[in-house]
Amino acid sequence: RTKHTVKLKTHSMATEWDEAQQRIGNQPKDNTPTLTEGELLSIVEKVAERYESASKEDRMDMADSLDELEGLESDEDDEFLRDYRAKRMAALKGIAAKKRMGLFGSLREISGAAWKPEVTDASEKHHVVVMLYKDRVPGCDVMSACLEKLAQKFPNTKFVKTISDSAIPGYPDHLLPTLIVYFKGDVASQITGLKTLGGLGCTADDVEWALSKIGAVETDLTEHPRLAERAGIRFKSSGYLERTNEMTDDLS
C-alpha cells in the first residue's frame, strides 16, 4: 500500500464524518467522533485518492506556502507546469514581501476625536508623529510636504496630521506647525514651529534629522543637513576664490 501524508481541513473532515454517521445510522448525542479505526482509515484513503487524482496545477493552487510549493516539483519535463509553478512561486513571494513591508507609508488626516486610538493607543507598538496645523498658517504646507515624503521613506513610523483646534481647543496659531511624537502611550518629544528646522526653507532632510534624534525614525544621514549644506557653500566659495586668484596671477 502506498503511504500518503494528507492534510485534513476541519470542514472537510466534518463532511466525511457526517456521511459516515448517516451510513451506519449513528447520531451521537454530542459532537464527539465515534468512528471505528477501519471507518476512519477508509475516509483518509478517500481523501488521499482525491488529492492524488487532482492535477498538479490544482495542487499548486492549494499550496499556501513556498515550502509546500517546492515539494510539488514536476517529475516530467513539462514546460507548462514549470511556467505555472514559476508564476505561483512569484505570487507567493509577492504576498510574503507585502507582509514584510511597513504598516503605514502615508501622511493621514485624523480628527481630534480619534486621537486616543490613532495616536495614544497606536504608539504602544510604533512611534507616532502628529502634526498640528491650520491651512492658512504659514509653514504648515511646508511641514506637510516634508512629512508626506518621510511617511513614504519610513513606513514603520505612523505619520498623521490634525487641525490644531480639533485636537487642542485654543491652541496658539503662532506655535504652528507643531510636531508631537508619541511612543509607548506618552509624549516623547515636541517641536514647535519651523525656526529650529530652517524656517520656511525647511526640507524633509531637516525634519528627518530632528526626528532621528528623538528616535522616531532610523536615518541614513550622517550629519545635520544644514552643516553639509554650509560645508558645500564654503567649498564653492573657496574654489571661486582660488580660480579668481589664478586669473589675477595670469594677468600680472
Secondary structure by P-SEA (a helix, b strand, c coil): cccccccccaaaaaaaaaaaaaaaccccccccccccaaaaaaaaaaaaaaaaaccaaaaaaacccaaaaaacccccccaaaaaaaaaaaaaaaaaaaaaacccccccccccccccccccccccccbbbbbbbbcccccaaaaaaaaaaaaaaacccbbbbbccccccccccccccccbbbbbcccccccccccccccccccccaaaaaaaaaaaccccccccccaaaaaaaaaaaaaaaaaaaaaaaaaaac
